[in-house]
Amino acid sequence: MKLEIRKITIGLDYKNSMHYIVGQEVLGGSNTIHAIIDNGNDYYVWIENKNKELSVWKSPNKNLPILVEFNINY
């Protein structure tokens, strides 16, 4: 079963960590987070621009604490 990631949090202290949420506007509103993908070794944050073009935006360092939240669809 493939789990869909909704949010990824990167950092030691949850309150002060970086939070990336699917659908969140980034880069001054010119892009939105399209998907967060776990390929087994790394996480990739994909963004979509206004022309519907997709790009990998970030890949957090695996040495940092990472919290992953999944979509729960009933």
The first five atom37 places (N, CA, C, CB, O) and aatype in JSON, in Angstrom:
{
  "aatype": [12, 11, 10, 6, 9, 1, 11, 9, 16, 9, 7, 10, 3, 18, 11, 2, 15, 12, 8, 18, 9, 19, 7, 5, 6, 19, 10, 7, 7, 15, 2, 16, 9, 8, 0, 9, 9, 3, 2, 7, 2, 3, 18, 18, 19, 17, 9, 6, 2, 11, 2, 11, 6, 10, 15, 19, 17, 11, 15, 14, 2, 11, 2, 10, 14, 9, 10, 19, 6, 13, 2, 9, 2, 18],
  "atom_mask": [
    [1, 1, 1, 1, 1],
    [1, 1, 1, 1, 1],
    [1, 1, 1, 1, 1],
    [1, 1, 1, 1, 1],
    [1, 1, 1, 1, 1],
    [1, 1, 1, 1, 1],
    [1, 1, 1, 1, 1],
    [1, 1, 1, 1, 1],
    [1, 1, 1, 1, 1],
    [1, 1, 1, 1, 1],
    [1, 1, 1, 0, 1],
    [1, 1, 1, 1, 1],
    [1, 1, 1, 1, 1],
    [1, 1, 1, 1, 1],
    [1, 1, 1, 1, 1],
    [1, 1, 1, 1, 1],
    [1, 1, 1, 1, 1],
    [1, 1, 1, 1, 1],
    [1, 1, 1, 1, 1],
    [1, 1, 1, 1, 1],
    [1, 1, 1, 1, 1],
    [1, 1, 1, 1, 1],
    [1, 1, 1, 0, 1],
    [1, 1, 1, 1, 1],
    [1, 1, 1, 1, 1],
    [1, 1, 1, 1, 1],
    [1, 1, 1, 1, 1],
    [1, 1, 1, 0, 1],
    [1, 1, 1, 0, 1],
    [1, 1, 1, 1, 1],
    [1, 1, 1, 1, 1],
    [1, 1, 1, 1, 1],
    [1, 1, 1, 1, 1],
    [1, 1, 1, 1, 1],
    [1, 1, 1, 1, 1],
    [1, 1, 1, 1, 1],
    [1, 1, 1, 1, 1],
    [1, 1, 1, 1, 1],
    [1, 1, 1, 1, 1],
    [1, 1, 1, 0, 1],
    [1, 1, 1, 1, 1],
    [1, 1, 1, 1, 1],
    [1, 1, 1, 1, 1],
    [1, 1, 1, 1, 1],
    [1, 1, 1, 1, 1],
    [1, 1, 1, 1, 1],
    [1, 1, 1, 1, 1],
    [1, 1, 1, 1, 1],
    [1, 1, 1, 1, 1],
    [1, 1, 1, 1, 1],
    [1, 1, 1, 1, 1],
    [1, 1, 1, 1, 1],
    [1, 1, 1, 1, 1],
    [1, 1, 1, 1, 1],
    [1, 1, 1, 1, 1],
    [1, 1, 1, 1, 1],
    [1, 1, 1, 1, 1],
    [1, 1, 1, 1, 1],
    [1, 1, 1, 1, 1],
    [1, 1, 1, 1, 1],
    [1, 1, 1, 1, 1],
    [1, 1, 1, 1, 1],
    [1, 1, 1, 1, 1],
    [1, 1, 1, 1, 1],
    [1, 1, 1, 1, 1],
    [1, 1, 1, 1, 1],
    [1, 1, 1, 1, 1],
    [1, 1, 1, 1, 1],
    [1, 1, 1, 1, 1],
    [1, 1, 1, 1, 1],
    [1, 1, 1, 1, 1],
    [1, 1, 1, 1, 1],
    [1, 1, 1, 1, 1],
    [1, 1, 1, 1, 1]
  ],
  "atom_positions": [
    [[0.84, -1.18, 0.0], [0.0, 0.0, 0.0], [0.88, 1.24, 0.0], [-0.95, 0.0, 1.21], [1.82, 1.34, 0.8]],
    [[0.6, 2.18, -0.88], [1.34, 3.43, -0.99], [0.63, 4.49, -0.16], [1.48, 3.88, -2.47], [-0.55, 4.78, -0.4]],
    [[1.34, 5.08, 0.82], [0.76, 6.11, 1.66], [1.05, 7.49, 1.08], [1.3, 6.01, 3.09], [2.17, 7.76, 0.63]],
    [[0.05, 8.34, 1.09], [0.17, 9.69, 0.54], [0.6, 10.64, 1.65], [-1.17, 10.15, -0.1], [-0.07, 10.76, 2.68]],
    [[1.72, 11.33, 1.44], [2.23, 12.28, 2.43], [1.5, 13.6, 2.29], [3.77, 12.48, 2.27], [1.38, 14.14, 1.19]],
    [[1.02, 14.13, 3.41], [0.31, 15.41, 3.46], [1.23, 16.54, 3.89], [-0.87, 15.31, 4.39], [1.12, 17.66, 3.4]],
    [[2.14, 16.23, 4.84], [2.99, 17.26, 5.43], [4.29, 16.64, 5.89], [2.27, 17.96, 6.61], [4.33, 15.49, 6.34]],
    [[5.38, 17.41, 5.77], [6.67, 16.99, 6.3], [7.21, 18.14, 7.14], [7.68, 16.6, 5.14], [7.15, 19.3, 6.74]],
    [[7.73, 17.81, 8.31], [8.31, 18.79, 9.22], [9.76, 18.42, 9.44], [7.53, 18.84, 10.58], [10.09, 17.27, 9.71]],
    [[10.65, 19.42, 9.3], [12.08, 19.18, 9.37], [12.69, 20.07, 10.45], [12.76, 19.43, 8.0], [12.59, 21.3, 10.37]],
    [[13.32, 19.46, 11.46], [13.99, 20.22, 12.49], [13.89, 19.58, 13.85], [0.0, 0.0, 0.0], [13.11, 18.65, 14.07]],
    [[14.68, 20.09, 14.77], [14.76, 19.54, 16.13], [13.54, 19.88, 16.98], [15.99, 20.04, 16.81], [13.06, 19.03, 17.73]],
    [[13.05, 21.1, 16.87], [11.96, 21.6, 17.7], [10.74, 21.82, 16.8], [12.37, 22.91, 18.44], [10.77, 22.68, 15.92]],
    [[9.68, 21.05, 17.01], [8.52, 21.09, 16.11], [8.0, 22.5, 15.88], [7.4, 20.22, 16.68], [7.7, 22.88, 14.75]],
    [[7.89, 23.28, 16.94], [7.35, 24.63, 16.84], [8.2, 25.52, 15.92], [7.25, 25.27, 18.23], [7.65, 26.34, 15.18]],
    [[9.49, 25.37, 15.95], [10.39, 26.22, 15.18], [10.96, 25.53, 13.95], [11.53, 26.69, 16.06], [11.91, 26.02, 13.34]],
    [[10.4, 24.4, 13.58], [10.88, 23.64, 12.42], [10.29, 24.19, 11.13], [10.53, 22.15, 12.57], [9.39, 25.03, 11.16]],
    [[10.79, 23.7, 10.0], [10.24, 24.03, 8.69], [9.13, 23.03, 8.38], [11.35, 24.01, 7.57], [9.32, 21.82, 8.5]],
    [[7.97, 23.56, 7.99], [6.8, 22.74, 7.69], [6.45, 22.91, 6.22], [5.59, 23.11, 8.6], [6.33, 24.04, 5.74]],
    [[6.29, 21.81, 5.51], [5.91, 21.83, 4.11], [4.63, 21.01, 3.96], [7.06, 21.28, 3.19], [4.6, 19.83, 4.31]],
    [[3.57, 21.64, 3.42], [2.26, 21.01, 3.32], [1.82, 21.02, 1.85], [1.22, 21.75, 4.21], [1.94, 22.03, 1.17]],
    [[1.32, 19.88, 1.38], [0.81, 19.8, 0.01], [-0.3, 20.84, -0.14], [0.29, 18.35, -0.32], [-1.22, 20.91, 0.69]],
    [[-0.21, 21.64, -1.2], [-1.18, 22.7, -1.46], [-0.73, 24.07, -0.96], [0.0, 0.0, 0.0], [-1.35, 25.08, -1.29]],
    [[0.33, 24.11, -0.16], [0.85, 25.36, 0.4], [1.5, 26.21, -0.69], [1.86, 25.07, 1.54], [2.26, 25.69, -1.51]],
    [[1.2, 27.51, -0.7], [1.86, 28.42, -1.62], [3.28, 28.68, -1.13], [1.07, 29.74, -1.76], [3.51, 28.86, 0.07]],
    [[4.23, 28.71, -2.05], [5.64, 28.96, -1.74], [6.22, 29.91, -2.77], [6.45, 27.63, -1.69], [5.6, 30.2, -3.79]],
    [[7.42, 30.4, -2.49], [8.14, 31.3, -3.39], [7.29, 32.5, -3.76], [8.57, 30.54, -4.66], [7.14, 32.84, -4.94]],
    [[6.73, 33.15, -2.74], [5.94, 34.35, -2.96], [4.62, 34.12, -3.65], [0.0, 0.0, 0.0], [4.06, 35.04, -4.24]],
    [[4.1, 32.91, -3.58], [2.82, 32.59, -4.19], [2.9, 32.21, -5.66], [0.0, 0.0, 0.0], [1.88, 31.98, -6.3]],
    [[4.11, 32.15, -6.21], [4.27, 31.81, -7.62], [4.19, 30.3, -7.87], [5.59, 32.34, -8.14], [4.03, 29.87, -9.01]],
    [[4.31, 29.52, -6.81], [4.27, 28.05, -6.9], [3.49, 27.5, -5.72], [5.7, 27.45, -6.94], [3.31, 28.17, -4.71]],
    [[3.02, 26.26, -5.87], [2.41, 25.55, -4.74], [3.09, 24.19, -4.62], [0.87, 25.39, -4.93], [3.61, 23.64, -5.59]],
    [[3.08, 23.67, -3.4], [3.63, 22.33, -3.2], [2.65, 21.34, -3.8], [3.89, 22.03, -1.66], [1.49, 21.26, -3.38]],
    [[3.11, 20.58, -4.78], [2.28, 19.63, -5.51], [2.26, 18.26, -4.83], [2.79, 19.48, -6.95], [1.2, 17.63, -4.72]],
    [[3.42, 17.81, -4.37], [3.51, 16.49, -3.74], [4.78, 16.4, -2.92], [3.49, 15.37, -4.81], [5.76, 17.11, -3.16]],
    [[4.75, 15.51, -1.93], [5.94, 15.17, -1.15], [6.12, 13.67, -1.33], [5.8, 15.58, 0.38], [5.25, 12.88, -0.96]],
    [[7.25, 13.28, -1.88], [7.48, 11.89, -2.27], [8.61, 11.28, -1.43], [7.83, 11.8, -3.78], [9.65, 11.91, -1.23]],
    [[8.38, 10.07, -0.95], [9.4, 9.28, -0.25], [9.8, 8.15, -1.19], [8.87, 8.73, 1.14], [9.0, 7.28, -1.49]],
    [[11.05, 8.17, -1.65], [11.49, 7.11, -2.55], [12.2, 5.98, -1.81], [12.41, 7.68, -3.61], [12.81, 5.11, -2.44]],
    [[12.13, 6.0, -0.49], [12.77, 4.96, 0.3], [14.1, 5.4, 0.88], [0.0, 0.0, 0.0], [14.5, 4.94, 1.95]],
    [[14.78, 6.28, 0.18], [16.07, 6.8, 0.67], [16.01, 8.28, 1.02], [17.14, 6.57, -0.37], [16.69, 8.73, 1.94]],
    [[15.2, 9.03, 0.29], [15.1, 10.47, 0.45], [13.67, 10.92, 0.3], [15.99, 11.2, -0.56], [12.82, 10.2, -0.23]],
    [[13.4, 12.15, 0.79], [12.12, 12.81, 0.57], [12.34, 13.9, -0.46], [11.53, 13.4, 1.9], [13.39, 14.55, -0.47]],
    [[11.36, 14.12, -1.33], [11.43, 15.16, -2.35], [10.16, 15.99, -2.27], [11.63, 14.57, -3.77], [9.05, 15.45, -2.25]],
    [[10.32, 17.32, -2.24], [9.2, 18.24, -2.27], [9.09, 18.77, -3.7], [9.38, 19.41, -1.22], [9.98, 19.45, -4.19]],
    [[7.97, 18.44, -4.36], [7.72, 18.86, -5.73], [6.8, 20.07, -5.72], [7.09, 17.7, -6.55], [5.81, 20.11, -4.98]],
    [[7.13, 21.08, -6.54], [6.3, 22.26, -6.65], [5.74, 22.37, -8.06], [7.09, 23.53, -6.28], [6.3, 21.83, -9.02]],
    [[4.62, 23.1, -8.17], [3.96, 23.33, -9.45], [3.81, 24.83, -9.65], [2.58, 22.61, -9.52], [3.34, 25.53, -8.76]],
    [[4.21, 25.33, -10.83], [4.07, 26.75, -11.09], [2.72, 27.05, -11.75], [5.23, 27.26, -11.97], [1.92, 26.14, -11.95]],
    [[2.49, 28.3, -12.07], [1.2, 28.72, -12.64], [0.95, 28.1, -14.02], [1.15, 30.24, -12.75], [-0.19, 28.02, -14.46]],
    [[2.01, 27.65, -14.7], [1.87, 27.0, -16.01], [1.72, 25.48, -15.88], [3.07, 27.32, -16.88], [1.79, 24.76, -16.88]],
    [[1.51, 25.0, -14.65], [1.32, 23.56, -14.37], [2.59, 22.75, -14.59], [0.21, 23.0, -15.23], [2.51, 21.53, -14.77]],
    [[3.77, 23.39, -14.59], [5.04, 22.69, -14.73], [5.52, 22.25, -13.35], [6.1, 23.59, -15.43], [5.45, 23.02, -12.39]],
    [[6.0, 21.02, -13.26], [6.47, 20.46, -11.99], [7.99, 20.5, -11.91], [5.97, 19.03, -11.81], [8.68, 20.29, -12.9]],
    [[8.5, 20.76, -10.7], [9.94, 20.77, -10.44], [10.2, 20.25, -9.04], [10.54, 22.18, -10.63], [9.39, 20.46, -8.13]],
    [[11.33, 19.57, -8.87], [11.76, 19.22, -7.51], [12.3, 20.49, -6.89], [12.85, 18.06, -7.51], [13.16, 21.16, -7.47]],
    [[11.8, 20.82, -5.7], [12.2, 22.06, -5.04], [13.17, 21.8, -3.9], [10.97, 22.79, -4.51], [14.18, 22.5, -3.78]],
    [[12.9, 20.81, -3.08], [13.73, 20.53, -1.92], [13.87, 19.04, -1.69], [13.15, 21.2, -0.67], [12.99, 18.25, -2.04]],
    [[14.99, 18.68, -1.1], [15.23, 17.33, -0.63], [15.96, 17.46, 0.7], [16.04, 16.47, -1.68], [17.18, 17.68, 0.71]],
    [[15.24, 17.34, 1.82], [15.86, 17.58, 3.11], [16.95, 16.57, 3.45], [14.82, 17.57, 4.19], [16.9, 15.42, 3.02]],
    [[17.91, 17.02, 4.2], [19.01, 16.19, 4.67], [18.46, 15.13, 5.62], [20.1, 17.05, 5.37], [17.8, 15.46, 6.61]],
    [[18.72, 13.87, 5.34], [18.22, 12.76, 6.17], [18.83, 12.75, 7.57], [18.49, 11.43, 5.49], [18.35, 12.02, 8.44]],
    [[19.89, 13.53, 7.79], [20.5, 13.58, 9.12], [19.71, 14.46, 10.08], [21.92, 14.08, 9.02], [19.96, 14.44, 11.29]],
    [[18.76, 15.24, 9.56], [17.91, 16.08, 10.4], [16.69, 15.28, 10.85], [17.48, 17.35, 9.64], [16.25, 14.37, 10.15]],
    [[16.15, 15.62, 12.01], [14.89, 14.97, 12.42], [13.77, 15.35, 11.45], [14.51, 15.37, 13.89], [13.6, 16.52, 11.11]],
    [[13.01, 14.35, 11.01], [11.93, 14.56, 10.06], [10.67, 13.87, 10.6], [12.31, 14.01, 8.64], [10.69, 12.7, 10.98]],
    [[9.57, 14.64, 10.62], [8.28, 14.1, 10.99], [7.4, 14.11, 9.75], [7.63, 14.92, 12.16], [7.29, 15.14, 9.07]],
    [[6.77, 12.99, 9.44], [5.93, 12.88, 8.25], [4.49, 12.67, 8.71], [6.39, 11.71, 7.32], [4.22, 11.84, 9.58]],
    [[3.57, 13.44, 8.11], [2.14, 13.27, 8.34], [1.52, 12.77, 7.05], [1.46, 14.6, 8.82], [1.82, 13.29, 5.97]],
    [[0.68, 11.77, 7.15], [0.06, 11.16, 5.99], [-1.4, 11.62, 5.86], [0.14, 9.63, 6.07], [-2.02, 11.99, 6.85]],
    [[-1.92, 11.58, 4.63], [-3.36, 11.83, 4.42], [-4.12, 10.65, 4.98], [-3.69, 12.05, 2.89], [-3.73, 9.49, 4.82]],
    [[-5.21, 10.97, 5.62], [-6.1, 9.91, 6.11], [-7.44, 10.14, 5.43], [-6.25, 9.93, 7.69], [-8.19, 11.06, 5.77]],
    [[-7.73, 9.29, 4.46], [-8.98, 9.41, 3.71], [-9.87, 8.22, 4.05], [-8.71, 9.49, 2.16], [-9.52, 7.07, 3.78]],
    [[-11.01, 8.51, 4.64], [-11.93, 7.44, 5.01], [-13.04, 7.34, 3.99], [-12.52, 7.68, 6.4], [-13.92, 6.49, 4.13]]
  ]
}
